Amino acid sequence: MTVRLPAQVGERLAVWSAAEHPLEACGLLLGERTEGEFRVSRAVLAANVAEGPRTRRYEVAPGDLVSADRAARAAGLEIVGVWHSHPERPARPSEHDRKGAYPGWTYLILGADGELTAWRLRDEELVPQVLVTFDET
């Protein structure tokens, strides 16, 4: 599956991630899911309420999930995934990331070097997706 992401959304993820450093920043992706593609329209920032070291793990605050769902529905969209940062590591999923993943969503990870990658859960593993960024006109 492919993930289509407006460049401006990717830039916003980088700004939010830098502001949260050294903690992992996280949030939700709003858009549309089609047969072979996730189309992200916008992202929202969420509070990281993970237990344990939030420098190496994240958990989206439940209230932020509810708010994002309401905002998505109001805009005719849906939650299509989650994004988070790895402030000191590459943009590859950790075991914690895999265990917390939901089927049917895409997962964007922004690594310490600025690389942005996309993943989805398949057969209990997070597998890479093709990430296409584009400029909105």
The 8 nearest C-alpha neighbors of each residue, nearest first, counted from 0:
[[1, 35, 36, 128, 129, 2, 37, 34],
 [0, 2, 36, 129, 128, 130, 37, 35],
 [1, 3, 37, 130, 36, 131, 38, 129],
 [4, 2, 131, 38, 132, 39, 37, 130],
 [3, 5, 132, 39, 131, 6, 2, 133],
 [4, 6, 133, 7, 8, 132, 134, 135],
 [7, 5, 9, 133, 134, 132, 8, 4],
 [6, 8, 10, 5, 9, 11, 134, 135],
 [9, 7, 11, 10, 6, 5, 41, 12],
 [8, 10, 6, 12, 11, 7, 13, 5],
 [11, 9, 7, 13, 8, 12, 6, 14],
 [10, 12, 8, 14, 13, 9, 15, 7],
 [13, 11, 9, 15, 10, 14, 16, 8],
 [12, 14, 16, 10, 11, 15, 17, 9],
 [15, 13, 11, 17, 16, 12, 18, 10],
 [14, 16, 18, 12, 17, 13, 11, 19],
 [17, 15, 13, 24, 19, 18, 14, 12],
 [16, 18, 20, 14, 19, 15, 13, 21],
 [17, 19, 15, 16, 20, 14, 24, 21],
 [20, 18, 16, 17, 22, 24, 21, 15],
 [21, 19, 22, 17, 18, 16, 86, 23],
 [20, 22, 54, 86, 19, 23, 87, 17],
 [23, 21, 54, 20, 53, 19, 24, 86],
 [22, 24, 84, 54, 85, 53, 86, 57],
 [25, 23, 16, 84, 83, 19, 22, 47],
 [26, 24, 83, 82, 45, 44, 47, 23],
 [25, 27, 44, 45, 43, 82, 81, 59],
 [26, 28, 81, 43, 42, 80, 82, 29],
 [27, 29, 42, 80, 81, 79, 78, 41],
 [30, 28, 78, 41, 77, 79, 39, 40],
 [31, 29, 39, 40, 76, 38, 77, 79],
 [30, 32, 38, 76, 37, 77, 33, 39],
 [31, 33, 37, 36, 38, 79, 34, 30],
 [34, 32, 36, 35, 37, 31, 38, 0],
 [33, 35, 36, 32, 0, 37, 1, 31],
 [36, 34, 0, 33, 1, 37, 32, 2],
 [37, 35, 1, 33, 0, 2, 32, 34],
 [36, 38, 32, 2, 31, 3, 1, 39],
 [39, 37, 3, 31, 30, 2, 32, 36],
 [38, 40, 30, 4, 29, 41, 3, 37],
 [41, 39, 30, 29, 38, 5, 4, 42],
 [42, 40, 29, 39, 8, 28, 30, 43],
 [43, 41, 28, 27, 29, 8, 44, 26],
 [42, 44, 27, 26, 45, 28, 41, 67],
 [43, 45, 26, 25, 27, 42, 46, 15],
 [46, 44, 26, 63, 25, 59, 47, 60],
 [45, 47, 60, 59, 48, 25, 44, 63],
 [46, 48, 58, 59, 57, 49, 60, 25],
 [47, 49, 58, 60, 46, 59, 50, 57],
 [50, 48, 58, 57, 47, 53, 51, 56],
 [49, 51, 48, 52, 53, 58, 57, 56],
 [50, 52, 53, 49, 56, 55, 54, 57],
 [51, 53, 54, 55, 56, 50, 49, 22],
 [54, 52, 56, 55, 22, 57, 23, 49],
 [53, 55, 22, 52, 23, 21, 56, 86],
 [56, 54, 53, 52, 23, 85, 57, 22],
 [57, 55, 53, 54, 52, 23, 49, 95],
 [58, 56, 49, 47, 53, 23, 59, 25],
 [57, 59, 49, 47, 48, 60, 56, 25],
 [58, 60, 47, 45, 46, 61, 48, 26],
 [59, 61, 63, 46, 62, 48, 47, 58],
 [62, 60, 64, 63, 59, 65, 58, 66],
 [63, 61, 65, 64, 60, 66, 59, 67],
 [64, 62, 66, 60, 61, 65, 45, 67],
 [63, 65, 61, 67, 62, 66, 68, 60],
 [64, 66, 68, 62, 63, 67, 69, 61],
 [67, 65, 63, 69, 68, 64, 62, 70],
 [68, 66, 70, 64, 69, 65, 71, 63],
 [67, 69, 71, 65, 66, 70, 64, 72],
 [68, 70, 66, 72, 67, 71, 73, 65],
 [71, 69, 67, 73, 68, 72, 66, 74],
 [70, 72, 76, 77, 68, 74, 69, 73],
 [71, 73, 75, 69, 74, 76, 70, 77],
 [72, 74, 70, 71, 75, 69, 76, 68],
 [75, 73, 71, 72, 76, 70, 77, 69],
 [74, 76, 72, 73, 71, 77, 30, 70],
 [77, 75, 71, 30, 72, 74, 31, 29],
 [78, 76, 71, 29, 30, 79, 72, 31],
 [77, 79, 29, 80, 28, 68, 30, 71],
 [80, 78, 104, 29, 28, 77, 30, 105],
 [81, 79, 104, 105, 28, 106, 78, 27],
 [80, 82, 27, 106, 28, 26, 107, 105],
 [83, 81, 107, 26, 25, 106, 108, 27],
 [84, 82, 25, 108, 24, 109, 107, 26],
 [83, 85, 109, 23, 24, 108, 86, 110],
 [84, 86, 110, 88, 87, 111, 23, 109],
 [87, 85, 111, 84, 88, 21, 23, 20],
 [86, 88, 111, 85, 89, 110, 21, 54],
 [87, 89, 85, 111, 110, 86, 90, 112],
 [90, 88, 110, 91, 111, 85, 112, 87],
 [89, 91, 110, 108, 109, 116, 114, 115],
 [92, 90, 89, 93, 108, 116, 110, 88],
 [93, 91, 96, 97, 94, 90, 125, 108],
 [92, 94, 96, 95, 97, 91, 56, 98],
 [93, 95, 97, 96, 98, 92, 99, 125],
 [96, 94, 98, 93, 97, 99, 56, 92],
 [97, 95, 93, 99, 94, 98, 92, 100],
 [98, 96, 94, 100, 95, 99, 125, 93],
 [97, 99, 95, 96, 100, 94, 123, 101],
 [100, 98, 96, 97, 95, 101, 58, 94],
 [99, 101, 97, 98, 96, 120, 102, 104],
 [102, 100, 104, 103, 99, 120, 119, 105],
 [103, 101, 120, 104, 100, 121, 119, 105],
 [102, 104, 101, 105, 120, 119, 79, 80],
 [105, 103, 80, 79, 102, 101, 119, 106],
 [104, 106, 80, 119, 118, 79, 81, 107],
 [107, 105, 118, 81, 117, 82, 80, 119],
 [106, 108, 82, 117, 116, 81, 118, 83],
 [109, 107, 90, 83, 116, 84, 115, 82],
 [108, 110, 115, 84, 90, 114, 85, 113],
 [111, 109, 90, 89, 85, 114, 113, 112],
 [110, 112, 86, 87, 88, 113, 85, 89],
 [111, 113, 110, 114, 89, 88, 109, 90],
 [114, 112, 110, 111, 109, 115, 13, 90],
 [113, 115, 110, 112, 109, 90, 116, 111],
 [116, 114, 109, 108, 90, 113, 110, 107],
 [117, 115, 108, 107, 90, 114, 109, 130],
 [116, 118, 107, 128, 106, 127, 130, 108],
 [119, 117, 127, 106, 128, 126, 125, 105],
 [120, 118, 105, 125, 126, 106, 104, 121],
 [119, 121, 125, 102, 124, 123, 126, 100],
 [120, 122, 124, 123, 125, 119, 126, 102],
 [121, 123, 124, 120, 125, 102, 126, 119],
 [124, 122, 121, 120, 125, 97, 98, 102],
 [125, 123, 121, 120, 122, 126, 97, 119],
 [126, 124, 120, 119, 118, 97, 121, 127],
 [125, 127, 118, 119, 124, 120, 121, 128],
 [128, 126, 118, 117, 119, 125, 129, 116],
 [129, 127, 117, 118, 0, 1, 130, 126],
 [128, 130, 1, 2, 131, 0, 117, 127],
 [131, 129, 2, 1, 117, 128, 3, 132],
 [132, 130, 3, 2, 4, 129, 133, 1],
 [133, 131, 4, 6, 5, 3, 130, 134],
 [132, 134, 5, 6, 135, 4, 131, 3],
 [133, 135, 6, 5, 136, 132, 7, 4],
 [136, 134, 5, 133, 6, 7, 132, 4],
 [135, 134, 133, 5, 7, 6, 132, 40]]
